[in-house]
Amino acid sequence: MRTPPAAAPGASGEVVATAIRSGAIALLLALMQQRSSVGELAQELRQELDRYSPGGKLPSSRALVERYRVSPVTVSRALAQLVAEGLVVTRPGAGAYRAEPPGPAPAAAGDTSWQEIALSADGAADLVPRTVDASGVTVSLAAPPPGVIEFNGGYLHPSLQPERAMAAALSRAGRRPGAWGRPPLEGLPELREWFARSIGGPGGTVTAAEVLIGAGGQSALTTALRALAPPGAPVLVESPTYPGMLAIAHSCGLRPVPVPVDADGVKPELLADAFRASGARVFVCQPLFQNPTGAVLAPARRAQVLRTAREAGAFVVEDDFVRRLVHEDAGPLPPPLAADDPDGVVVHVCSLTKATSPSFRVSALAARGPVLERLRAIQVVDSFFVPRPLQEAALELVGSPAWPRHLRAVSAELRARREAMTSALGLNLPRLALPHIPSGGYHLWLRLPDGADETALTAAALRAGVAITPGRPYFSAEPPAAHARLSFAAVGGTAEITEGVRRLRAACAEAL
């Protein structure tokens, strides 16, 4: 027998390589053939779909394998292609079905241009524009982009909110008998009593019968202005003042008339002039830690303001919005104007929202005399009532030991934050004037250098990673100078305040 010749060195490696190349080519050819088979089968099935009604069941995968002489993998991939095209739906364990036809095409866009006339022209009686600019409100409600330090916020940072106490109060409230029933239209008697004591003091100058429970301060202010002034009427406002109040006035068809304020609040002599010149019957003010200046109405001016309004036959709407955000180093606070008003001049508005959470919207309207019934009627028409579980939760919260502890903690933290911000501003931005440092509230009011462009600074600050509030929306007429408002309540702490001012310095270097 002849012995096969020995393979030459390296021949076995070449054989293996040749085999691998041949196998790869065969595999590639097989994949190409399978891809072609999938496409051909998908095309066959598309043509067959018309034989089935929408929702009708297609043959099973096994039947398709036998009919078209293809592999189960080819059938599966062809069906998947039709599913992706929206022609077939598959139901695990049930099979494949012809898809329902798509719904009707979207209707063509209508023509809403007619609304421009309907919303702006009500005849000769329309004395003021009816457009509403909510930008001054939304700037403090909209969350800034991630990484941006929030110097424009109007509420406490989550770390300052009494979340545990609110959650516990809401849980207890939900278990109260009748908690999910309809409350009295004016509000729960116990909650009205609590607000009456907090407004009128221990002397009881305000009674529960003179209090209505509302759904937040903004809602209460809207009710007050709608009750007190007809559309087209003038309403006196502090200058500068809260933009949300100006938005309310415009939405009610009222004409805001500015009355300047200084570090001691509104100037009584200018208030008297404004009443005479305008014929207004309403003045809206924030006597305590005014927004945005932080001013407190001086003791000597309090009686003058009430007397001036009384002589003009006008109401004073007192927005007591941050009494519970007093700083730790503040002295004794003056009582609300409503506590010193036996004649019903003052319509008082206060809320729990600023001291708790943006979503804890419970407020109070206090008034005496015939105006109370008008306030009640408008509130009922607008919102029926504040949900009873929320009112019950408010009672649970303010009656718990956690409530005074929370107020003390916030008082101390706000003082620390105010000091951190004023120190950082003095060190980094001495060009920005800070005429008044408040001992309550959550913001500082800065005057910018002459000729400064608020819009440019706001944009530059946002590019630098800090959101601020420009001053223009706080004025109902031409502002005397450029301003900016910085909040220290919505940030995470003093370190974030220091970093925010550092970023603002970079923005000022760019824009001022």
ChimeraX attribute file (.defattr): number of C-alpha atoms within 10 A of each C-alpha:
attribute: neighborCount
match mode: 1-to-1
recipient: residues
	/A:1	3
	/A:2	4
	/A:3	5
	/A:4	6
	/A:5	6
	/A:6	7
	/A:7	8
	/A:8	7
	/A:9	8
	/A:10	8
	/A:11	11
	/A:12	11
	/A:13	10
	/A:14	11
	/A:15	11
	/A:16	11
	/A:17	12
	/A:18	12
	/A:19	12
	/A:20	12
	/A:21	12
	/A:22	12
	/A:23	12
	/A:24	12
	/A:25	12
	/A:26	12
	/A:27	12
	/A:28	12
	/A:29	12
	/A:30	12
	/A:31	12
	/A:32	12
	/A:33	12
	/A:34	17
	/A:35	15
	/A:36	13
	/A:37	19
	/A:38	22
	/A:39	16
	/A:40	14
	/A:41	19
	/A:42	20
	/A:43	13
	/A:44	13
	/A:45	17
	/A:46	14
	/A:47	9
	/A:48	11
	/A:49	17
	/A:50	10
	/A:51	10
	/A:52	13
	/A:53	13
	/A:54	15
	/A:55	14
	/A:56	15
	/A:57	17
	/A:58	20
	/A:59	13
	/A:60	12
	/A:61	18
	/A:62	11
	/A:63	13
	/A:64	19
	/A:65	17
	/A:66	11
	/A:67	10
	/A:68	12
	/A:69	11
	/A:70	15
	/A:71	16
	/A:72	15
	/A:73	13
	/A:74	23
	/A:75	23
	/A:76	14
	/A:77	18
	/A:78	21
	/A:79	23
	/A:80	16
	/A:81	16
	/A:82	18
	/A:83	17
	/A:84	10
	/A:85	10
	/A:86	14
	/A:87	18
	/A:88	24
	/A:89	20
	/A:90	16
	/A:91	8
	/A:92	7
	/A:93	6
	/A:94	9
	/A:95	13
	/A:96	20
	/A:97	21
	/A:98	22
	/A:99	20
	/A:100	14
	/A:101	10
	/A:102	8
	/A:103	6
	/A:104	6
	/A:105	6
	/A:106	6
	/A:107	6
	/A:108	6
	/A:109	6
	/A:110	6
	/A:111	7
	/A:112	7
	/A:113	8
	/A:114	8
	/A:115	10
	/A:116	9
	/A:117	9
	/A:118	9
	/A:119	11
	/A:120	13
	/A:121	13
	/A:122	11
	/A:123	7
	/A:124	6
	/A:125	9
	/A:126	13
	/A:127	14
	/A:128	16
	/A:129	15
	/A:130	18
	/A:131	12
	/A:132	14
	/A:133	16
	/A:134	16
	/A:135	13
	/A:136	20
	/A:137	17
	/A:138	13
	/A:139	18
	/A:140	21
	/A:141	14
	/A:142	10
	/A:143	13
	/A:144	18
	/A:145	12
	/A:146	7
	/A:147	8
	/A:148	17
	/A:149	25
	/A:150	28
	/A:151	25
	/A:152	26
	/A:153	27
	/A:154	20
	/A:155	22
	/A:156	25
	/A:157	17
	/A:158	15
	/A:159	11
	/A:160	22
	/A:161	19
	/A:162	21
	/A:163	13
	/A:164	10
	/A:165	20
	/A:166	21
	/A:167	13
	/A:168	14
	/A:169	23
	/A:170	20
	/A:171	15
	/A:172	16
	/A:173	23
	/A:174	16
	/A:175	12
	/A:176	12
	/A:177	8
	/A:178	13
	/A:179	18
	/A:180	15
	/A:181	10
	/A:182	13
	/A:183	19
	/A:184	13
	/A:185	17
	/A:186	23
	/A:187	20
	/A:188	18
	/A:189	15
	/A:190	13
	/A:191	20
	/A:192	25
	/A:193	17
	/A:194	16
	/A:195	24
	/A:196	25
	/A:197	17
	/A:198	16
	/A:199	25
	/A:200	20
	/A:201	14
	/A:202	10
	/A:203	8
	/A:204	13
	/A:205	15
	/A:206	25
	/A:207	18
	/A:208	20
	/A:209	15
	/A:210	18
	/A:211	28
	/A:212	27
	/A:213	27
	/A:214	31
	/A:215	21
	/A:216	23
	/A:217	23
	/A:218	20
	/A:219	19
	/A:220	26
	/A:221	25
	/A:222	19
	/A:223	23
	/A:224	26
	/A:225	23
	/A:226	21
	/A:227	18
	/A:228	19
	/A:229	19
	/A:230	12
	/A:231	19
	/A:232	18
	/A:233	20
	/A:234	22
	/A:235	24
	/A:236	23
	/A:237	29
	/A:238	26
	/A:239	23
	/A:240	24
	/A:241	25
	/A:242	22
	/A:243	24
	/A:244	21
	/A:245	22
	/A:246	25
	/A:247	23
	/A:248	21
	/A:249	25
	/A:250	21
	/A:251	18
	/A:252	21
	/A:253	23
	/A:254	25
	/A:255	22
	/A:256	23
	/A:257	19
	/A:258	21
	/A:259	24
	/A:260	16
	/A:261	21
	/A:262	17
	/A:263	17
	/A:264	15
	/A:265	24
	/A:266	26
	/A:267	19
	/A:268	22
	/A:269	13
	/A:270	14
	/A:271	23
	/A:272	18
	/A:273	13
	/A:274	19
	/A:275	24
	/A:276	11
	/A:277	9
	/A:278	14
	/A:279	16
	/A:280	22
	/A:281	19
	/A:282	26
	/A:283	26
	/A:284	22
	/A:285	24
	/A:286	27
	/A:287	24
	/A:288	27
	/A:289	24
	/A:290	28
	/A:291	25
	/A:292	24
	/A:293	25
	/A:294	25
	/A:295	23
	/A:296	21
	/A:297	24
	/A:298	16
	/A:299	10
	/A:300	10
	/A:301	16
	/A:302	18
	/A:303	14
	/A:304	16
	/A:305	20
	/A:306	22
	/A:307	17
	/A:308	17
	/A:309	22
	/A:310	17
	/A:311	10
	/A:312	16
	/A:313	14
	/A:314	20
	/A:315	21
	/A:316	23
	/A:317	26
	/A:318	23
	/A:319	26
	/A:320	21
	/A:321	24
	/A:322	21
	/A:323	21
	/A:324	20
	/A:325	22
	/A:326	25
	/A:327	25
	/A:328	18
	/A:329	11
	/A:330	12
	/A:331	9
	/A:332	7
	/A:333	11
	/A:334	15
	/A:335	15
	/A:336	24
	/A:337	26
	/A:338	25
	/A:339	20
	/A:340	17
	/A:341	19
	/A:342	11
	/A:343	12
	/A:344	18
	/A:345	24
	/A:346	27
	/A:347	26
	/A:348	24
	/A:349	29
	/A:350	29
	/A:351	27
	/A:352	22
	/A:353	21
	/A:354	24
	/A:355	21
	/A:356	26
	/A:357	18
	/A:358	16
	/A:359	9
	/A:360	19
	/A:361	21
	/A:362	22
	/A:363	26
	/A:364	27
	/A:365	30
	/A:366	29
	/A:367	27
	/A:368	21
	/A:369	11
	/A:370	9
	/A:371	17
	/A:372	20
	/A:373	14
	/A:374	16
	/A:375	22
	/A:376	22
	/A:377	16
	/A:378	16
	/A:379	26
	/A:380	16
	/A:381	9
	/A:382	11
	/A:383	13
	/A:384	17
	/A:385	19
	/A:386	24
	/A:387	18
	/A:388	20
	/A:389	23
	/A:390	20
	/A:391	27
	/A:392	25
	/A:393	25
	/A:394	22
	/A:395	19
	/A:396	21
	/A:397	23
	/A:398	17
	/A:399	13
	/A:400	14
	/A:401	11
	/A:402	15
	/A:403	17
	/A:404	13
	/A:405	12
	/A:406	16
	/A:407	21
	/A:408	15
	/A:409	15
	/A:410	24
	/A:411	21
	/A:412	15
	/A:413	18
	/A:414	26
	/A:415	23
	/A:416	16
	/A:417	25
	/A:418	25
	/A:419	15
	/A:420	19
	/A:421	24
	/A:422	18
	/A:423	14
	/A:424	19
	/A:425	22
	/A:426	13
	/A:427	11
	/A:428	17
	/A:429	18
	/A:430	10
	/A:431	14
	/A:432	17
	/A:433	15
	/A:434	16
	/A:435	13
	/A:436	14
	/A:437	16
	/A:438	23
	/A:439	21
	/A:440	26
	/A:441	27
	/A:442	28
	/A:443	28
	/A:444	24
	/A:445	23
	/A:446	22
	/A:447	18
	/A:448	21
	/A:449	14
	/A:450	10
	/A:451	9
	/A:452	16
	/A:453	15
	/A:454	21
	/A:455	15
	/A:456	15
	/A:457	23
	/A:458	21
	/A:459	17
	/A:460	22
	/A:461	25
	/A:462	19
	/A:463	15
	/A:464	20
	/A:465	21
	/A:466	26
	/A:467	28
	/A:468	24
	/A:469	24
	/A:470	23
	/A:471	24
	/A:472	20
	/A:473	21
	/A:474	24
	/A:475	21
	/A:476	21
	/A:477	13
	/A:478	8
	/A:479	14
	/A:480	9
	/A:481	14
	/A:482	18
	/A:483	22
	/A:484	21
	/A:485	20
	/A:486	22
	/A:487	27
	/A:488	30
	/A:489	26
	/A:490	22
	/A:491	23
	/A:492	17
	/A:493	18
	/A:494	19
	/A:495	12
	/A:496	18
	/A:497	27
	/A:498	19
	/A:499	15
	/A:500	24
	/A:501	25
	/A:502	18
	/A:503	22
	/A:504	26
	/A:505	17
	/A:506	17
	/A:507	22
	/A:508	20
	/A:509	11
	/A:510	13
	/A:511	17
	/A:512	16
